[in-house]
């Protein structure tokens, strides 16, 4: 028999039942599943830590200031999701793959559509600064066969740790960006800059939270890749510089051990470094 007192009137003990009972039975089933669970866990958390009124007011102020930091160029709520590992968790749930397939990681906020498509081997660095690096490898299926016609969309920061869209008056548009397509051998190679580590934006409430948590805002150096081909899962990922000091303390938890790539010095070569990495795509 239903205890109507736990449904009709709000009590501390019956808070979950009271809130969830108000929702219409006819609402979307997935929305019902998500909201029922959200209320259950949110109320359990609040009871477990016994949030004070001052702490609640502080939380409201924090989320208000987070919203005020958002505009068409910056999304402070995504940054908040990143630093608590939620972005990576959502990505992991939605990109489960068999062993051997290249793993995803967060896309980040600086990808743009319409980067120029280059002939294989081209140099994507338009400024001519920073340590030069040749990126080489293959795009393969799970059986090790080369994939012809795979699209490789790449982008990275410059020698100061900024992307072109962050410095429109300093860097030329599409600096360190490009698109390549593999031939019958599935191979790719292009020249760019060796990426450097950089801090996520920390001048807002999320940066202040990181400071209170005793955490730094830095991301380890990485090159971004989106690798796609007909009939295969799209891979959104990075390759990380193998000797970077922030590999095990990435502010957004984006590093996976399988994505750490060697950046080897080159003597008397076309570039100062070379990094080899093969991408293995899972059937769609």
N, C-alpha and C positions, 0 to 999 in steps of 0.2 A: 504494500500500500504506500502511495506517495505521501511524504510528509510535506503538506502544502506550506507549512511555516518556513521551510527552507527554500521555497520557490517564490512565494508571494511577497516575502519581506526579507530585506538584506540583513544578514548577520555575518560576523567574522567567520564563524565556523562553516556557514553554508553559502559563502560568497560565490563560489564557482557555479553551484546549482542555480542560484538566483539569477546570475547574469546569463548563463547559457539558456535558461528556460524562456527568456524574453525573445529569443530569436525565432523567426517563423519556421515552421516545419517545411514550408514550401520553398525555402531558399535553395540556391545552387548546392548540390551535395558536396562538391569540393570545397566551397566556401564554408559550409557547415563544419566539415572535417577540420579545416585549418583553424577557424575561429574558436571552435570548441577546445582544441588542443592548446591554442595560444592562451586563452583565458585560464585554463587549468594550470599551465606552467607559470604564467605570469603571476597569478595569485599565490601559487606555492612558493615562488621565489620571494615575493613581498612578505609573506608570513615567515619564511625561514630566516630572513635577515632583519625582520621587523623595521622596515623603513620608517624613519622619523619624519615629521612634517617638514622640518628644515631640509632634510635630504631630498624629500619629494619636490620641494620648491627649487632646490638646486638643480635637480634633474630637469624640471620644466624649463628653467633658465638655460641649461646646457643645450637642450634640443632646440629651443628658440634661437639661440645664437648660432647653432649649427645650420638651421634653415636660412638665417640671414646671410651666411657665407656662400650660399649656393647661387650660381648664375649660369649663363650659357657656356661659360668656360670652366667652371669649377663645381664639383659635386661633393660637398663636405659630408653628406650622409654615406656616399659610397666609400669615402675615406674612413669613416667610422666603422663601416662594415668590414673594411680591409684590416684595420688594426686589431680587431677582436677575432679575426680568423673566419668570419662568417662568409665573406666572399669566396675564399678558397674552399670552404666546406660545401657551399652550393655548387661550385664548379666541380668538385670531386664527385658529388652525388650524381651530377648530370653528365659526367664524362668517364664513366667506368669502362675500362678496356682490359683485354686479356694481357697477360704478361708478355713483354716484348714490344708491345705497341708504345709509341711515344706518348708521354703523359702531357696533359694540359697544365696550364697555370693561368693566372689572371691576365686578362688582356691589358689592363691599365687604361688610363684616360686619354692617351695621346695618339691613338691610331686615327688616321684620317683616310677617307675614301679618295680614289683618284690619283694615287701616287703613280709616277711615270713607270711604264714598262720598258725594261732595258734588254739589250742583247746579253746573253750569258757572258759573264766575265767583266761587265762594266763596273765602274767606280761610282758608288752612290754618294760619296762625300763631295759636296759642292764648295765647301770652304777651304779645303786643303790644310786643315789643322789637325792636331792630335796624332796619336800613334796609329799608323796604318795597319790594317789587318785584312788578310784574305780569308774568306769564309767558304769552305768547300764541304761536299758530302754528297749523299744520294737520297732519293725518296724511294722507299721500298714498300712492298706489301708485306703482310705478316709472314709470308713464306720466303721472303728474301728476294722476290722478283722486282726488277726496276719498274717504276710507274712513269709512263710517258705522259706528257701534257699536264703534269702537276703544277699548280700555281703556287709560287712562293712569294709572299708579301712580307717585306722586312722593314724594320725601322729601329733606330737607336738614338741615344742622346749624343751630344757633342763632347768635346774634351773638357768642358766645364760642368757637365752633368745636366744640360738643358736640351729639351727637344725644340725643333724649329718653331712649333706653334706657341711655345712659351716665350720666344724672342723674335717676334715678327719683324722688328726693326733692326735686328742684329744678324740673324741667320736667314739665308735664302729659303723660300718655301721649298719643301721636299728635300732639304738637306738631310742626309743619312736615311733616305727612304727609297724604296724601289720595289718593283715587281718583276719576277723572272718565271720562266716556264721551262720545265725539263724536257729534254729530248728522249730518244728511245732508250738511252742508257740510264735514265733517271737521275743523272748527275746535275749538280748545280755548283757554281762558283762565282763569286763576286768580291769586289774590294770595298772596304768601308773603314770606319774607325774602330779601334779597340774601345769598347764601352767603358765608362767609369761609373763608380758608385755615386749615388746622389741622395739627398733627403727628400721625402715626400713633403708637400706643403705643411708647415707646422706653425703657421702664424695665426691659426684659428683655434676654436675650442678643441678640436681633435688633437692638435699639437700640444695644447695645454694639458689634456688628459694623459698623453704619452709622458709628459714631464712628471706629472704626479705619480705615474706608475713606475717611474725610474727607468723608462725605456728610451732608446734613441730613435730618431725618425728615418734612419738610413736604409736604402735598398742596395743590395750588392749589384755590381756591374753586370749587365745582361744585354743581349741582342734579342729583339722581339721577332717572332716568326708566326705567320698564319700559313699553314700548308693545307691545300685542298686539291681534290681530284674527284672526278666523276666516279660514283660508286663506293666512295670511302668517307669515313668520318673526317670532318674538318678538325685539324689540330691547331689550337691557339696556345702558344707556348713561348718560353724564353730558352736561350742557352746562357748559362752563367759562367763568368770568368773563374777559372779553377782556383786562383790564389787570392780571391777577394776576402777581406777580413770580416765581411758581414754575412757570409753564406749561412751561418747557423743562427743569425739573429735578425733576419730580414723583417723589417717593420710590418710587412703585410703577409708574411708567412708563405711567400710565393715559391721558395726554393724546394725542389725535389731532387734527391740525390742523382737520379737518372738524367737530369738536365744539366749537370755540371760538365762543362766542356773544357778541354785543354786549349790553352792559348800559348802556342810554342813560338819562341823567338826565331826569326829567320835571318840568317847571315847572307848578305849579298843577294837578297831576293827583291822581288817587286814590292813587297810590303815588309814591315818590321815584325809582324806576327802572322801566324796562320792558325786557324781553328777549324777542326774537322768534326762534323756531326752528321750522322745519318738519321733521317726521319722515317719511322715505320708507321704506316697507316693501317687502321683496322677497317674491314669492310663495313659499309653503312648498314 
